[in-house]
């Protein structure tokens, strides 16, 4: 009888060890699939591409929605610490004041610069105003107000995932400049009825995959241009 009890205890110990190991394995698998911001990595879903090799909206939304939701909220409350955690550690974050992305001219901030974005009192040349051609000389906070969070985009009228919602008369080239990106667009169709939709506005967040995680590489302002 004593021998049977010893055998049963050993079996119980073995079962407990197996359960613990299984739990550790499951935890490890979950950690491998989720980035620090909780977004789904590409290997978790079957990604669908269109004829141009661009990730289709349905797949893009599944991959990036959670990350984009967290990021747009951080932008809305000027949480530069959180925003910097999303920024691409190698490529940094490019700021495009009007739809057409210009790698040669657009300003790029690294992670540390984004972290200190709202403390930076220096003026930068962000580009040139549409119509007048005058220099866009602004501090980061001033640029944020005019060309990043110019409207309440966290409550946008429409959100597009790799789907262009707004069109001006400038060349759309973000899918050519960025490498297999996911672009989330927050769009308002207009505000003042007198302008008949000419005062539409949108903000685009551009993500590229880096070491299995999607990182922010671009912020594109879009609005009616002359």
N, C-alpha and C positions, 0 to 999 in steps of 0.2 A: 504493500500500500504506500509506503514511504517513497518507494522508487517511482510509482505512478505520479505522486504529487510533484516530485522533482522534475519529471518529464513534462508535466503540464505547465509548471512554472517556466521552464525553458522555452516551451512553445509560445507561451504568452509574451515572454520577453522578446522572442524573435518577431512576433506579430507587431509588437509596439515599435520595434526598430524599423520594420518595413514601412509602417504607417508614417513614421517620422521622415524617413527617406523620401517617400512619395510626396509628402507635403513640401519638403525642400525642393524637390524636382519641379513641382507645379509652380512654386513661387519663383524659381529661377527662370522658368519658361515665360511667365508673365512679365518679369522684369526685362527679359530680352526683347519683348515685343512692344514695350511702352517707353517713350522718351520721358525726360524729366517734366515736361509740360502735360503729359498724359495723352498725346496724340497717337493715332494708330500708325504704325510703320507700314511701308509698302508691301512687305511680305505677308501681311495678315489678310489681305484681300486680293482677289483677282482683278488687276487693273485693266481697264478697257481704254484703248487709244483710238483717236479718230484717224482719218486718212492722212493727216499731216503729222502724225506721231505725237499729238498733244493728248494728255490725259483727259478723258471725257468728264463732263461735269459731275455725273453720278459718282464715279470713282473718286474724283477730287474732293467732293464733299465728305465722303466717308473717311478719307485719309486726314483731312485738315480741319474739319469743322470745330472740333474741341479746342485745338490750338488757336485757331483764328478767333474764336469767341473770347478766349482768355486774353489774347493780345489786343483786340479792339477795345476791350474794357480797360486794360492797362493804359492804352493810348488816351482813352476818354478821361481818365483821372490823373494823367501825367505821371504815371508810375514808371519813371525811367529805369529804376533798378530791375523791375520785372521785364520791361521791354528789352533791356540789354541781354537778358538771359535767352531771348529768342534769336538774337542777331547771329548771323553766320560768323564763326570765329576766325575764318580765313579771309573771306571776301568782304566782310563788313556790311554796312547798310547804305545803299545808294538812294539819294533823294532826287526825284524827278518832278519839277514844278508844273510841267504840262505834258500830257500823254506821251509824246515821243521821247523815248529813252535815248540819252546820249552818253555812252560810256566815256567819251573823251571830255565832256563838259560837266556832267552831273557830279555833285559833291558826294563823297563816300566817307562815312564815319566808321571807325572801328568800335569794338564793344565798349571800351573804356570811355570813348567820346560820347557814345549813346547813354551810358550810365550817368554821365555828368551833363547831359543835354540841356536841362533847364537851369543849370547853374552857370553855363557858359555865356558870358556877356560880350563875346567877340562877334563882330559882324563878318559874314561870309558872302561871297558872290555865288548865289544859288542858280543863277541863270539870268534870263532877260525877260522882262514883262512882255506878254503878247500885245501886239498893237503898237505900243510906244517904243519898244526895243530898249527901254531903259534897264539899267542893271538892277537885279533883285539883290539888294544889299540889306541883309537882315540878321538879327541875332537868331539863334536856334528857337527861342521862345516865340519870336515874331514870325518866323517861318512856319512854326507849328500852327499858329493861329490863322495864317493866310493860306497855307498850302498842304497842311496835314489834317488837323482836326478842325476844319472850317465850318462843319455842320455836325449835328448830333448823330454821327455815323453808327454808334452802338444801337441806335433805334432806326436804322436805315429802312427806307421804303421797300427796297429789294436788295437781295444779296446774291451774287453770282459766283459760282466756283468754276474757274476756267471757262467762263462765259462772259463775253463782253456785253455789258448792259448799256454803255454810253458811247456815243460817237460824236466827235467834233470834226474839224477839217484838217486835223493833223494826222500824220501817218501812224498807224497802230503797229508797233514793232516789238512789243514786250516779249512775245513768244519766240522771236528770232534772237533777241539779245540775251535773254536768260536761258539757262540750260535745263531743259525738261521741267519747267516750273509749274507750280500750282499758284494761280493768281485769284485772290478773293476780292471781289469788288462790292463796295457798299455804296448804294446809289439812291439819289433823290431825283425825281423827274422834274422838280421845279417847286417854287415857293410862292411867288407873286403871280396871280392870274394875268396881270397886265402884261407880263413878259412872255406869255404863251409858251412856256417851257424852255425859254432861252436861258433861264437861270438854273438849269439842272446842275448837279454837282456829284462827284463821286470820288472815293478814295480806294486805291487798289493796294493790297498787301501781296508782295511777291515772295514766294518760298521756293527754295531749292533743297534737294536732299543732300545731306552731309553725314556720312558715317551712319546711315540708317535712320537719321532723324531729319525732320523738315525744319529748316532755319530761314529766318527772315533776311532777304537780301535787297529788297527794294520797297519804297513807298512812292506811289505814283498818284499825283493829283490830276484830276480830269475835270474840265469845265468847258463851257462854250468859248471858242477862240475865234478871232477875226480872220 
